[in-house]
Amino acid sequence: MPGEPQARRDLGESLNEVIITIVVISLAVTALFAALSTATASAKSHADRAKNDSVVRDLAEAVQSAAATCVPGENYTVEFTAPAGYSAAVTPSVGVCPPVDQVQIVTIEVTPPAGNTQELDVAVRTP
């Protein structure tokens, strides 16, 4: 009825309602932040793996091109400069061109700045 004083519960939000609202919003923001952090870390990990693969493949191509003009019994040397922060090794470091009917296995090892070494075996044949 007009002119009657309002009941106490109809005056506005209670402290409990405000606290529950803040808690729900905080949980939503926390979940969003966790999802964005995970997505960022995943994207960086994928980019690092792609770069590592690229360096390994570049070194494998350098081995293949060094052995492309091999003469059986002669040495070939792999010329490769690793990107900054990477270390690369070829075993054996100076290869001997194998006979025409044989294959030489060369091990390529690349260590990126993150430290996860990646290896690849390449078969070298005399053309």
Buried (B, 14 or more C-beta within 10 A) or exposed (E): EEEEEEEEEEEEEEEEEEEEEEEEEEEEEEEEEEEEEEEEEEEEEEEBBEBBEEBBEBBBEBBBEBBEEBEEEEEBEBEBEBEEEBEBBBEEEEBEBBEEEEEBEBEBBBBBEEEEEBEBEBEBBBE
